């Protein structure tokens, strides 16, 4: 059971993160700006985790070498960039396309892992990457670009893809840092630095922080507690035991959950190309999971 526990945590994290697109779209419908959604999500998450970090990891944080401190701050920067780009993409394109394109991490993470972390890409993992990325592309092509998602869906698709690149950079940095930092210390540094960057963006752009409907703030709290603290923290924990490439591939389950929820909440219909993409994603995740069984965990 202990052997499969990291997979269970990762699976529950994917389920939780799948609700993020829906919560974001609901907040945008209440005229909460994308910048405010990103900043509110990270700021609330940082506030919630701060007391825990103070009691459990303050000595570790104080004694961090400059290299690890700068690495955690860099991870926070890429996390902020990821959320800024991806959340904005939902103003222009469908939930299915945005969630699928932002989840093309395996392509970028596997290349980064090969060049920077010296993680090998075996045949099974390569097939899994090919299928999952192919499935994401099929889901993206299934988007008709309806005006219901904005007048320029290609802009949304491009922002989501750039968000995937930023998320991949964050995953690679996390994979490296988690061999030396505790989970609490890492997520506090990354979430807090990301929150400050996004809050500065909101203030600099002159967008309102206060005056939104109460339900809008409730949605931000739900984003912070669910997808951010429970979902992304599960990913960060799993990165100590599973490779960055496999974690990125498993996260590709998010578009499936997000699209199912979007169909129920917003009436976004399935098309055959979408279903084909989902099938490729599921098969790719299974093949990648099979190849991961022999991957050793990072040292404590």
DRENROTI-291166 format. One record per residue (C-alpha): x, y negated, z negated; residue in one letter; residue number from 0. Coordinates in Angstrom, 1 decimal. Each point is the difference from the previous one (the first is absolute). Layout:
N
<atom><x>X</x><y>Y</y><z>Z</z><res>A</res><n>NUM</n></atom>
...
# end
This chain:
300
<atom><x>0.0</x><y>0.0</y><z>0.0</z><res>X</res><n>0</n></atom>
<atom><x>2.9</x><y>-2.4</y><z>-0.8</z><res>X</res><n>1</n></atom>
<atom><x>1.4</x><y>0.6</y><z>3.4</z><res>X</res><n>2</n></atom>
<atom><x>-3.2</x><y>-1.2</y><z>1.7</z><res>X</res><n>3</n></atom>
<atom><x>-0.8</x><y>-2.9</y><z>-2.4</z><res>X</res><n>4</n></atom>
<atom><x>1.7</x><y>-2.7</y><z>2.1</z><res>X</res><n>5</n></atom>
<atom><x>-2.1</x><y>1.1</y><z>2.9</z><res>X</res><n>6</n></atom>
<atom><x>-3.2</x><y>-0.3</y><z>-2.1</z><res>X</res><n>7</n></atom>
<atom><x>1.0</x><y>-3.5</y><z>-1.2</z><res>X</res><n>8</n></atom>
<atom><x>0.7</x><y>-1.1</y><z>3.6</z><res>X</res><n>9</n></atom>
<atom><x>-3.4</x><y>1.4</y><z>1.1</z><res>X</res><n>10</n></atom>
<atom><x>-1.9</x><y>-1.9</y><z>-2.7</z><res>X</res><n>11</n></atom>
<atom><x>2.0</x><y>-3.2</y><z>0.9</z><res>X</res><n>12</n></atom>
<atom><x>-1.0</x><y>0.3</y><z>3.7</z><res>X</res><n>13</n></atom>
<atom><x>-3.7</x><y>0.4</y><z>-1.0</z><res>X</res><n>14</n></atom>
<atom><x>0.2</x><y>-3.1</y><z>-2.2</z><res>X</res><n>15</n></atom>
<atom><x>1.8</x><y>-2.2</y><z>2.6</z><res>X</res><n>16</n></atom>
<atom><x>-2.6</x><y>1.0</y><z>2.6</z><res>X</res><n>17</n></atom>
<atom><x>-2.4</x><y>-2.4</y><z>-1.7</z><res>X</res><n>18</n></atom>
<atom><x>2.3</x><y>-3.0</y><z>0.5</z><res>X</res><n>19</n></atom>
<atom><x>-1.2</x><y>-1.0</y><z>3.5</z><res>X</res><n>20</n></atom>
<atom><x>-3.6</x><y>0.1</y><z>-1.1</z><res>X</res><n>21</n></atom>
<atom><x>0.6</x><y>-2.2</y><z>-3.1</z><res>X</res><n>22</n></atom>
<atom><x>2.0</x><y>-2.4</y><z>2.1</z><res>X</res><n>23</n></atom>
<atom><x>-2.7</x><y>-0.3</y><z>2.8</z><res>X</res><n>24</n></atom>
<atom><x>-2.6</x><y>-0.6</y><z>-2.7</z><res>X</res><n>25</n></atom>
<atom><x>2.1</x><y>-2.8</y><z>-1.5</z><res>X</res><n>26</n></atom>
<atom><x>0.6</x><y>-1.6</y><z>3.4</z><res>X</res><n>27</n></atom>
<atom><x>-3.8</x><y>0.0</y><z>0.6</z><res>X</res><n>28</n></atom>
<atom><x>-0.2</x><y>-2.1</y><z>-3.2</z><res>X</res><n>29</n></atom>
<atom><x>2.4</x><y>-2.6</y><z>1.6</z><res>X</res><n>30</n></atom>
<atom><x>2.9</x><y>1.0</y><z>-2.2</z><res>X</res><n>31</n></atom>
<atom><x>3.1</x><y>-0.6</y><z>2.1</z><res>X</res><n>32</n></atom>
<atom><x>2.4</x><y>2.8</y><z>1.0</z><res>X</res><n>33</n></atom>
<atom><x>2.8</x><y>-1.8</y><z>-1.8</z><res>X</res><n>34</n></atom>
<atom><x>-2.1</x><y>-0.3</y><z>-3.2</z><res>X</res><n>35</n></atom>
<atom><x>-0.9</x><y>3.7</y><z>0.2</z><res>X</res><n>36</n></atom>
<atom><x>3.6</x><y>1.1</y><z>0.4</z><res>X</res><n>37</n></atom>
<atom><x>1.2</x><y>-2.4</y><z>-2.8</z><res>X</res><n>38</n></atom>
<atom><x>-2.9</x><y>0.9</y><z>-2.4</z><res>X</res><n>39</n></atom>
<atom><x>0.5</x><y>3.7</y><z>0.5</z><res>X</res><n>40</n></atom>
<atom><x>3.7</x><y>-0.1</y><z>-0.9</z><res>X</res><n>41</n></atom>
<atom><x>-0.3</x><y>-2.7</y><z>-2.7</z><res>X</res><n>42</n></atom>
<atom><x>-2.7</x><y>1.9</y><z>-1.9</z><res>X</res><n>43</n></atom>
<atom><x>2.0</x><y>3.3</y><z>0.4</z><res>X</res><n>44</n></atom>
<atom><x>3.1</x><y>-1.7</y><z>-1.4</z><res>X</res><n>45</n></atom>
<atom><x>-1.9</x><y>-1.5</y><z>-3.0</z><res>X</res><n>46</n></atom>
<atom><x>-1.5</x><y>3.4</y><z>-0.8</z><res>X</res><n>47</n></atom>
<atom><x>3.4</x><y>1.8</y><z>0.1</z><res>X</res><n>48</n></atom>
<atom><x>2.0</x><y>-2.7</y><z>-1.8</z><res>X</res><n>49</n></atom>
<atom><x>-0.9</x><y>1.0</y><z>-3.6</z><res>X</res><n>50</n></atom>
<atom><x>0.9</x><y>3.6</y><z>0.8</z><res>X</res><n>51</n></atom>
<atom><x>3.3</x><y>-1.0</y><z>1.6</z><res>X</res><n>52</n></atom>
<atom><x>0.8</x><y>-2.3</y><z>-3.0</z><res>X</res><n>53</n></atom>
<atom><x>-0.4</x><y>2.8</y><z>-2.5</z><res>X</res><n>54</n></atom>
<atom><x>1.5</x><y>2.9</y><z>2.0</z><res>X</res><n>55</n></atom>
<atom><x>2.5</x><y>-1.4</y><z>2.4</z><res>X</res><n>56</n></atom>
<atom><x>1.2</x><y>-3.4</y><z>-1.1</z><res>X</res><n>57</n></atom>
<atom><x>3.4</x><y>1.2</y><z>-1.1</z><res>X</res><n>58</n></atom>
<atom><x>0.5</x><y>1.9</y><z>3.2</z><res>X</res><n>59</n></atom>
<atom><x>-1.0</x><y>-3.1</y><z>2.1</z><res>X</res><n>60</n></atom>
<atom><x>2.4</x><y>-2.3</y><z>-2.0</z><res>X</res><n>61</n></atom>
<atom><x>2.9</x><y>2.4</y><z>0.6</z><res>X</res><n>62</n></atom>
<atom><x>-0.6</x><y>0.5</y><z>3.7</z><res>X</res><n>63</n></atom>
<atom><x>3.1</x><y>-0.5</y><z>2.2</z><res>X</res><n>64</n></atom>
<atom><x>-0.3</x><y>-2.8</y><z>2.5</z><res>X</res><n>65</n></atom>
<atom><x>-0.1</x><y>2.5</y><z>2.9</z><res>X</res><n>66</n></atom>
<atom><x>-3.1</x><y>1.7</y><z>-1.4</z><res>X</res><n>67</n></atom>
<atom><x>-1.7</x><y>-3.2</y><z>-0.9</z><res>X</res><n>68</n></atom>
<atom><x>0.5</x><y>-1.5</y><z>3.4</z><res>X</res><n>69</n></atom>
<atom><x>-1.2</x><y>3.3</y><z>1.5</z><res>X</res><n>70</n></atom>
<atom><x>-3.3</x><y>-0.1</y><z>-2.0</z><res>X</res><n>71</n></atom>
<atom><x>-0.5</x><y>-3.6</y><z>0.9</z><res>X</res><n>72</n></atom>
<atom><x>0.5</x><y>0.8</y><z>3.7</z><res>X</res><n>73</n></atom>
<atom><x>-2.5</x><y>2.8</y><z>-0.3</z><res>X</res><n>74</n></atom>
<atom><x>-2.4</x><y>-2.5</y><z>-1.4</z><res>X</res><n>75</n></atom>
<atom><x>0.6</x><y>-2.3</y><z>2.9</z><res>X</res><n>76</n></atom>
<atom><x>-0.9</x><y>2.7</y><z>2.5</z><res>X</res><n>77</n></atom>
<atom><x>-3.0</x><y>1.0</y><z>-2.1</z><res>X</res><n>78</n></atom>
<atom><x>-1.3</x><y>-3.6</y><z>0.2</z><res>X</res><n>79</n></atom>
<atom><x>0.7</x><y>-0.2</y><z>3.7</z><res>X</res><n>80</n></atom>
<atom><x>-1.9</x><y>3.3</y><z>0.5</z><res>X</res><n>81</n></atom>
<atom><x>-3.1</x><y>-1.1</y><z>-1.8</z><res>X</res><n>82</n></atom>
<atom><x>0.0</x><y>-3.5</y><z>1.6</z><res>X</res><n>83</n></atom>
<atom><x>0.2</x><y>1.5</y><z>3.5</z><res>X</res><n>84</n></atom>
<atom><x>-2.3</x><y>2.9</y><z>-0.4</z><res>X</res><n>85</n></atom>
<atom><x>-2.8</x><y>-1.8</y><z>-1.9</z><res>X</res><n>86</n></atom>
<atom><x>0.0</x><y>-2.7</y><z>2.6</z><res>X</res><n>87</n></atom>
<atom><x>-0.3</x><y>2.6</y><z>2.8</z><res>X</res><n>88</n></atom>
<atom><x>-3.4</x><y>1.0</y><z>-1.4</z><res>X</res><n>89</n></atom>
<atom><x>-1.3</x><y>-3.4</y><z>1.1</z><res>X</res><n>90</n></atom>
<atom><x>0.6</x><y>0.9</y><z>3.6</z><res>X</res><n>91</n></atom>
<atom><x>-0.4</x><y>3.7</y><z>0.6</z><res>X</res><n>92</n></atom>
<atom><x>-2.0</x><y>3.0</y><z>-1.3</z><res>X</res><n>93</n></atom>
<atom><x>0.8</x><y>1.8</y><z>-3.3</z><res>X</res><n>94</n></atom>
<atom><x>0.8</x><y>3.2</y><z>2.0</z><res>X</res><n>95</n></atom>
<atom><x>2.6</x><y>-1.8</y><z>2.2</z><res>X</res><n>96</n></atom>
<atom><x>1.5</x><y>-2.0</y><z>-2.8</z><res>X</res><n>97</n></atom>
<atom><x>0.3</x><y>2.9</y><z>-2.4</z><res>X</res><n>98</n></atom>
<atom><x>1.4</x><y>2.3</y><z>2.7</z><res>X</res><n>99</n></atom>
<atom><x>2.6</x><y>-2.4</y><z>1.4</z><res>X</res><n>100</n></atom>
<atom><x>1.2</x><y>-1.1</y><z>-3.5</z><res>X</res><n>101</n></atom>
<atom><x>0.5</x><y>3.7</y><z>-0.8</z><res>X</res><n>102</n></atom>
<atom><x>2.5</x><y>0.7</y><z>2.8</z><res>X</res><n>103</n></atom>
<atom><x>2.6</x><y>0.0</y><z>-2.7</z><res>X</res><n>104</n></atom>
<atom><x>1.4</x><y>3.5</y><z>0.9</z><res>X</res><n>105</n></atom>
<atom><x>1.6</x><y>-1.3</y><z>3.2</z><res>X</res><n>106</n></atom>
<atom><x>1.8</x><y>-2.8</y><z>-1.7</z><res>X</res><n>107</n></atom>
<atom><x>0.7</x><y>1.7</y><z>-3.3</z><res>X</res><n>108</n></atom>
<atom><x>1.4</x><y>3.1</y><z>1.7</z><res>X</res><n>109</n></atom>
<atom><x>2.4</x><y>-2.0</y><z>2.1</z><res>X</res><n>110</n></atom>
<atom><x>1.0</x><y>-2.1</y><z>-3.0</z><res>X</res><n>111</n></atom>
<atom><x>0.5</x><y>3.1</y><z>-2.2</z><res>X</res><n>112</n></atom>
<atom><x>2.2</x><y>1.6</y><z>2.7</z><res>X</res><n>113</n></atom>
<atom><x>2.2</x><y>-3.1</y><z>0.4</z><res>X</res><n>114</n></atom>
<atom><x>0.1</x><y>-1.4</y><z>-3.6</z><res>X</res><n>115</n></atom>
<atom><x>-0.9</x><y>2.8</y><z>-2.4</z><res>X</res><n>116</n></atom>
<atom><x>1.6</x><y>2.9</y><z>2.0</z><res>X</res><n>117</n></atom>
<atom><x>-3.3</x><y>2.1</y><z>-0.3</z><res>X</res><n>118</n></atom>
<atom><x>-0.1</x><y>2.6</y><z>2.7</z><res>X</res><n>119</n></atom>
<atom><x>-3.0</x><y>0.3</y><z>2.4</z><res>X</res><n>120</n></atom>
<atom><x>-0.6</x><y>3.7</y><z>0.6</z><res>X</res><n>121</n></atom>
<atom><x>-2.2</x><y>1.4</y><z>2.8</z><res>X</res><n>122</n></atom>
<atom><x>-3.2</x><y>0.4</y><z>-2.0</z><res>X</res><n>123</n></atom>
<atom><x>0.3</x><y>-3.5</y><z>-1.4</z><res>X</res><n>124</n></atom>
<atom><x>0.6</x><y>-1.4</y><z>3.5</z><res>X</res><n>125</n></atom>
<atom><x>-3.1</x><y>1.7</y><z>1.3</z><res>X</res><n>126</n></atom>
<atom><x>-2.0</x><y>-1.4</y><z>-3.0</z><res>X</res><n>127</n></atom>
<atom><x>1.3</x><y>-3.5</y><z>0.7</z><res>X</res><n>128</n></atom>
<atom><x>-0.9</x><y>0.3</y><z>3.7</z><res>X</res><n>129</n></atom>
<atom><x>-3.6</x><y>1.2</y><z>-0.7</z><res>X</res><n>130</n></atom>
<atom><x>-0.7</x><y>-2.5</y><z>-2.7</z><res>X</res><n>131</n></atom>
<atom><x>1.3</x><y>-3.0</y><z>1.9</z><res>X</res><n>132</n></atom>
<atom><x>-1.9</x><y>1.3</y><z>3.1</z><res>X</res><n>133</n></atom>
<atom><x>-3.1</x><y>0.3</y><z>-2.0</z><res>X</res><n>134</n></atom>
<atom><x>0.4</x><y>-3.6</y><z>-1.3</z><res>X</res><n>135</n></atom>
<atom><x>0.4</x><y>-1.2</y><z>3.6</z><res>X</res><n>136</n></atom>
<atom><x>-3.2</x><y>1.8</y><z>1.1</z><res>X</res><n>137</n></atom>
<atom><x>-1.9</x><y>-1.6</y><z>-2.8</z><res>X</res><n>138</n></atom>
<atom><x>1.3</x><y>-3.4</y><z>1.0</z><res>X</res><n>139</n></atom>
<atom><x>-1.0</x><y>0.5</y><z>3.7</z><res>X</res><n>140</n></atom>
<atom><x>-3.5</x><y>1.0</y><z>-1.1</z><res>X</res><n>141</n></atom>
<atom><x>-0.6</x><y>-3.6</y><z>-1.2</z><res>X</res><n>142</n></atom>
<atom><x>-2.0</x><y>-1.8</y><z>2.7</z><res>X</res><n>143</n></atom>
<atom><x>1.0</x><y>-3.4</y><z>-1.2</z><res>X</res><n>144</n></atom>
<atom><x>-3.6</x><y>-1.0</y><z>-0.9</z><res>X</res><n>145</n></atom>
<atom><x>-0.6</x><y>-3.6</y><z>-1.0</z><res>X</res><n>146</n></atom>
<atom><x>-1.3</x><y>1.3</y><z>-3.3</z><res>X</res><n>147</n></atom>
<atom><x>3.7</x><y>0.3</y><z>-1.0</z><res>X</res><n>148</n></atom>
<atom><x>1.1</x><y>-3.3</y><z>1.5</z><res>X</res><n>149</n></atom>
<atom><x>0.8</x><y>-1.4</y><z>3.4</z><res>X</res><n>150</n></atom>
<atom><x>3.6</x><y>1.2</y><z>0.3</z><res>X</res><n>151</n></atom>
<atom><x>0.2</x><y>3.6</y><z>-1.2</z><res>X</res><n>152</n></atom>
<atom><x>3.5</x><y>0.4</y><z>1.4</z><res>X</res><n>153</n></atom>
<atom><x>1.2</x><y>-2.6</y><z>-2.5</z><res>X</res><n>154</n></atom>
<atom><x>-1.4</x><y>2.1</y><z>-2.8</z><res>X</res><n>155</n></atom>
<atom><x>1.6</x><y>3.1</y><z>1.5</z><res>X</res><n>156</n></atom>
<atom><x>3.4</x><y>-1.8</y><z>0.2</z><res>X</res><n>157</n></atom>
<atom><x>-0.3</x><y>-1.2</y><z>-3.6</z><res>X</res><n>158</n></atom>
<atom><x>-0.8</x><y>3.5</y><z>-1.2</z><res>X</res><n>159</n></atom>
<atom><x>3.0</x><y>1.4</y><z>1.8</z><res>X</res><n>160</n></atom>
<atom><x>2.3</x><y>-2.6</y><z>-1.5</z><res>X</res><n>161</n></atom>
<atom><x>-1.5</x><y>0.8</y><z>-3.4</z><res>X</res><n>162</n></atom>
<atom><x>1.0</x><y>3.6</y><z>0.6</z><res>X</res><n>163</n></atom>
<atom><x>3.6</x><y>-1.1</y><z>0.6</z><res>X</res><n>164</n></atom>
<atom><x>0.0</x><y>-1.9</y><z>-3.3</z><res>X</res><n>165</n></atom>
<atom><x>-1.5</x><y>2.9</y><z>-1.9</z><res>X</res><n>166</n></atom>
<atom><x>2.6</x><y>2.3</y><z>1.5</z><res>X</res><n>167</n></atom>
<atom><x>2.8</x><y>-2.3</y><z>-1.3</z><res>X</res><n>168</n></atom>
<atom><x>-1.6</x><y>0.0</y><z>-3.4</z><res>X</res><n>169</n></atom>
<atom><x>-0.2</x><y>3.8</y><z>0.0</z><res>X</res><n>170</n></atom>
<atom><x>3.6</x><y>0.5</y><z>0.9</z><res>X</res><n>171</n></atom>
<atom><x>1.2</x><y>-2.5</y><z>-2.7</z><res>X</res><n>172</n></atom>
<atom><x>-2.3</x><y>1.7</y><z>-2.6</z><res>X</res><n>173</n></atom>
<atom><x>1.3</x><y>3.5</y><z>0.9</z><res>X</res><n>174</n></atom>
<atom><x>3.6</x><y>-1.2</y><z>-0.7</z><res>X</res><n>175</n></atom>
<atom><x>-0.8</x><y>-2.0</y><z>-3.2</z><res>X</res><n>176</n></atom>
<atom><x>-2.2</x><y>2.7</y><z>-1.6</z><res>X</res><n>177</n></atom>
<atom><x>3.0</x><y>2.2</y><z>-0.5</z><res>X</res><n>178</n></atom>
<atom><x>1.4</x><y>-2.6</y><z>-2.5</z><res>X</res><n>179</n></atom>
<atom><x>-3.1</x><y>-2.0</y><z>-1.3</z><res>X</res><n>180</n></atom>
<atom><x>-2.9</x><y>1.2</y><z>-2.0</z><res>X</res><n>181</n></atom>
<atom><x>-3.5</x><y>-0.2</y><z>1.6</z><res>X</res><n>182</n></atom>
<atom><x>-1.2</x><y>-2.8</y><z>-2.4</z><res>X</res><n>183</n></atom>
<atom><x>3.2</x><y>-2.1</y><z>0.5</z><res>X</res><n>184</n></atom>
<atom><x>-0.2</x><y>0.3</y><z>3.7</z><res>X</res><n>185</n></atom>
<atom><x>-3.7</x><y>-0.8</y><z>0.6</z><res>X</res><n>186</n></atom>
<atom><x>0.1</x><y>-2.9</y><z>-2.4</z><res>X</res><n>187</n></atom>
<atom><x>3.0</x><y>-1.6</y><z>1.9</z><res>X</res><n>188</n></atom>
<atom><x>-1.5</x><y>0.7</y><z>3.4</z><res>X</res><n>189</n></atom>
<atom><x>-3.6</x><y>-0.9</y><z>-0.8</z><res>X</res><n>190</n></atom>
<atom><x>0.9</x><y>-3.2</y><z>-1.8</z><res>X</res><n>191</n></atom>
<atom><x>2.4</x><y>-1.3</y><z>2.6</z><res>X</res><n>192</n></atom>
<atom><x>-2.5</x><y>0.8</y><z>2.7</z><res>X</res><n>193</n></atom>
<atom><x>-2.8</x><y>-1.7</y><z>-2.0</z><res>X</res><n>194</n></atom>
<atom><x>2.1</x><y>-3.2</y><z>-0.4</z><res>X</res><n>195</n></atom>
<atom><x>0.9</x><y>-0.1</y><z>3.7</z><res>X</res><n>196</n></atom>
<atom><x>-3.7</x><y>0.4</y><z>1.0</z><res>X</res><n>197</n></atom>
<atom><x>-1.2</x><y>-2.6</y><z>-2.6</z><res>X</res><n>198</n></atom>
<atom><x>2.6</x><y>-2.5</y><z>1.4</z><res>X</res><n>199</n></atom>
<atom><x>-1.4</x><y>0.7</y><z>3.5</z><res>X</res><n>200</n></atom>
<atom><x>-3.6</x><y>-0.8</y><z>-1.2</z><res>X</res><n>201</n></atom>
<atom><x>1.1</x><y>-3.2</y><z>-1.7</z><res>X</res><n>202</n></atom>
<atom><x>2.2</x><y>-1.1</y><z>2.9</z><res>X</res><n>203</n></atom>
<atom><x>-2.8</x><y>0.6</y><z>2.6</z><res>X</res><n>204</n></atom>
<atom><x>-2.5</x><y>-2.0</y><z>-2.1</z><res>X</res><n>205</n></atom>
<atom><x>-2.5</x><y>2.9</y><z>-0.3</z><res>X</res><n>206</n></atom>
<atom><x>-2.3</x><y>0.0</y><z>-3.1</z><res>X</res><n>207</n></atom>
<atom><x>0.8</x><y>2.2</y><z>-2.9</z><res>X</res><n>208</n></atom>
<atom><x>-3.1</x><y>-0.8</y><z>-2.0</z><res>X</res><n>209</n></atom>
<atom><x>-3.7</x><y>-0.5</y><z>1.0</z><res>X</res><n>210</n></atom>
<atom><x>-0.6</x><y>3.3</y><z>1.6</z><res>X</res><n>211</n></atom>
<atom><x>-3.1</x><y>2.1</y><z>-0.9</z><res>X</res><n>212</n></atom>
<atom><x>0.3</x><y>2.1</y><z>-3.1</z><res>X</res><n>213</n></atom>
<atom><x>-0.5</x><y>3.2</y><z>2.1</z><res>X</res><n>214</n></atom>
<atom><x>3.1</x><y>-1.1</y><z>2.0</z><res>X</res><n>215</n></atom>
<atom><x>2.2</x><y>0.0</y><z>-3.1</z><res>X</res><n>216</n></atom>
<atom><x>-1.5</x><y>3.4</y><z>-1.0</z><res>X</res><n>217</n></atom>
<atom><x>1.1</x><y>1.4</y><z>3.4</z><res>X</res><n>218</n></atom>
<atom><x>3.5</x><y>-1.4</y><z>-0.6</z><res>X</res><n>219</n></atom>
<atom><x>0.1</x><y>1.7</y><z>-3.4</z><res>X</res><n>220</n></atom>
<atom><x>-1.2</x><y>3.3</y><z>1.6</z><res>X</res><n>221</n></atom>
<atom><x>2.8</x><y>-0.3</y><z>2.6</z><res>X</res><n>222</n></atom>
<atom><x>2.6</x><y>-0.6</y><z>-2.7</z><res>X</res><n>223</n></atom>
<atom><x>-1.1</x><y>2.8</y><z>-2.3</z><res>X</res><n>224</n></atom>
<atom><x>-0.9</x><y>2.6</y><z>2.6</z><res>X</res><n>225</n></atom>
<atom><x>2.0</x><y>-0.1</y><z>3.3</z><res>X</res><n>226</n></atom>
<atom><x>2.9</x><y>-2.0</y><z>-1.5</z><res>X</res><n>227</n></atom>
<atom><x>0.7</x><y>1.4</y><z>-3.5</z><res>X</res><n>228</n></atom>
<atom><x>-1.4</x><y>3.5</y><z>0.4</z><res>X</res><n>229</n></atom>
<atom><x>0.5</x><y>0.5</y><z>3.7</z><res>X</res><n>230</n></atom>
<atom><x>3.4</x><y>-1.6</y><z>0.8</z><res>X</res><n>231</n></atom>
<atom><x>1.4</x><y>0.9</y><z>-3.4</z><res>X</res><n>232</n></atom>
<atom><x>-0.8</x><y>3.6</y><z>0.8</z><res>X</res><n>233</n></atom>
<atom><x>2.1</x><y>-0.4</y><z>3.2</z><res>X</res><n>234</n></atom>
<atom><x>2.9</x><y>-1.5</y><z>-1.9</z><res>X</res><n>235</n></atom>
<atom><x>-0.1</x><y>2.8</y><z>-2.5</z><res>X</res><n>236</n></atom>
<atom><x>-0.1</x><y>2.7</y><z>2.7</z><res>X</res><n>237</n></atom>
<atom><x>3.0</x><y>-1.6</y><z>1.8</z><res>X</res><n>238</n></atom>
<atom><x>2.2</x><y>1.4</y><z>-2.8</z><res>X</res><n>239</n></atom>
<atom><x>-0.9</x><y>3.6</y><z>0.9</z><res>X</res><n>240</n></atom>
<atom><x>-0.9</x><y>-0.2</y><z>3.7</z><res>X</res><n>241</n></atom>
<atom><x>1.7</x><y>-1.5</y><z>3.0</z><res>X</res><n>242</n></atom>
<atom><x>-0.8</x><y>-3.5</y><z>1.2</z><res>X</res><n>243</n></atom>
<atom><x>-1.0</x><y>1.5</y><z>3.4</z><res>X</res><n>244</n></atom>
<atom><x>-2.5</x><y>2.4</y><z>-1.5</z><res>X</res><n>245</n></atom>
<atom><x>-1.6</x><y>-2.6</y><z>-2.3</z><res>X</res><n>246</n></atom>
<atom><x>-0.4</x><y>-2.2</y><z>3.0</z><res>X</res><n>247</n></atom>
<atom><x>-1.6</x><y>2.8</y><z>2.0</z><res>X</res><n>248</n></atom>
<atom><x>-2.4</x><y>0.9</y><z>-2.9</z><res>X</res><n>249</n></atom>
<atom><x>-1.1</x><y>-3.7</y><z>-0.1</z><res>X</res><n>250</n></atom>
<atom><x>-1.3</x><y>0.5</y><z>3.5</z><res>X</res><n>251</n></atom>
<atom><x>-3.0</x><y>1.7</y><z>-1.7</z><res>X</res><n>252</n></atom>
<atom><x>-1.1</x><y>-3.5</y><z>-0.9</z><res>X</res><n>253</n></atom>
<atom><x>-1.4</x><y>-0.9</y><z>3.5</z><res>X</res><n>254</n></atom>
<atom><x>-2.3</x><y>3.0</y><z>-0.2</z><res>X</res><n>255</n></atom>
<atom><x>-1.5</x><y>-1.0</y><z>-3.4</z><res>X</res><n>256</n></atom>
<atom><x>-0.1</x><y>-3.6</y><z>0.9</z><res>X</res><n>257</n></atom>
<atom><x>-1.8</x><y>0.6</y><z>3.3</z><res>X</res><n>258</n></atom>
<atom><x>-2.6</x><y>2.3</y><z>-1.6</z><res>X</res><n>259</n></atom>
<atom><x>-0.7</x><y>-2.7</y><z>-2.6</z><res>X</res><n>260</n></atom>
<atom><x>-0.2</x><y>-2.6</y><z>2.7</z><res>X</res><n>261</n></atom>
<atom><x>-2.6</x><y>2.0</y><z>1.8</z><res>X</res><n>262</n></atom>
<atom><x>-2.1</x><y>0.3</y><z>-3.1</z><res>X</res><n>263</n></atom>
<atom><x>0.4</x><y>-3.7</y><z>-1.2</z><res>X</res><n>264</n></atom>
<atom><x>0.2</x><y>-1.9</y><z>3.3</z><res>X</res><n>265</n></atom>
<atom><x>-1.4</x><y>2.3</y><z>2.6</z><res>X</res><n>266</n></atom>
<atom><x>3.2</x><y>0.5</y><z>2.0</z><res>X</res><n>267</n></atom>
<atom><x>-0.8</x><y>2.9</y><z>2.2</z><res>X</res><n>268</n></atom>
<atom><x>2.3</x><y>2.9</y><z>1.0</z><res>X</res><n>269</n></atom>
<atom><x>1.1</x><y>0.6</y><z>3.6</z><res>X</res><n>270</n></atom>
<atom><x>1.5</x><y>3.2</y><z>1.4</z><res>X</res><n>271</n></atom>
<atom><x>3.5</x><y>-1.5</y><z>0.2</z><res>X</res><n>272</n></atom>
<atom><x>-0.2</x><y>-0.9</y><z>-3.7</z><res>X</res><n>273</n></atom>
<atom><x>-0.9</x><y>3.6</y><z>-0.9</z><res>X</res><n>274</n></atom>
<atom><x>2.9</x><y>1.3</y><z>2.1</z><res>X</res><n>275</n></atom>
<atom><x>2.3</x><y>-2.4</y><z>-1.9</z><res>X</res><n>276</n></atom>
<atom><x>-1.2</x><y>1.2</y><z>-3.4</z><res>X</res><n>277</n></atom>
<atom><x>0.6</x><y>3.6</y><z>1.1</z><res>X</res><n>278</n></atom>
<atom><x>3.6</x><y>-0.8</y><z>1.0</z><res>X</res><n>279</n></atom>
<atom><x>0.5</x><y>-1.8</y><z>-3.3</z><res>X</res><n>280</n></atom>
<atom><x>-1.2</x><y>2.9</y><z>-2.1</z><res>X</res><n>281</n></atom>
<atom><x>2.1</x><y>2.6</y><z>1.9</z><res>X</res><n>282</n></atom>
<atom><x>3.0</x><y>-2.2</y><z>-0.2</z><res>X</res><n>283</n></atom>
<atom><x>-0.3</x><y>-0.5</y><z>-3.7</z><res>X</res><n>284</n></atom>
<atom><x>-0.3</x><y>3.8</y><z>-0.5</z><res>X</res><n>285</n></atom>
<atom><x>3.1</x><y>0.8</y><z>2.1</z><res>X</res><n>286</n></atom>
<atom><x>1.9</x><y>-2.7</y><z>-1.8</z><res>X</res><n>287</n></atom>
<atom><x>-1.0</x><y>1.4</y><z>-3.4</z><res>X</res><n>288</n></atom>
<atom><x>1.2</x><y>3.4</y><z>1.1</z><res>X</res><n>289</n></atom>
<atom><x>3.4</x><y>-1.4</y><z>0.9</z><res>X</res><n>290</n></atom>
<atom><x>0.3</x><y>-1.8</y><z>-3.3</z><res>X</res><n>291</n></atom>
<atom><x>-0.1</x><y>3.1</y><z>-2.2</z><res>X</res><n>292</n></atom>
<atom><x>3.8</x><y>0.3</y><z>0.2</z><res>X</res><n>293</n></atom>
<atom><x>0.8</x><y>-3.6</y><z>-0.7</z><res>X</res><n>294</n></atom>
<atom><x>1.8</x><y>-0.4</y><z>-3.4</z><res>X</res><n>295</n></atom>
<atom><x>-1.2</x><y>-2.7</y><z>-2.4</z><res>X</res><n>296</n></atom>
<atom><x>2.3</x><y>-2.9</y><z>-0.8</z><res>X</res><n>297</n></atom>
<atom><x>2.1</x><y>0.3</y><z>-3.2</z><res>X</res><n>298</n></atom>
<atom><x>-1.5</x><y>-1.3</y><z>-3.2</z><res>X</res><n>299</n></atom>
# end
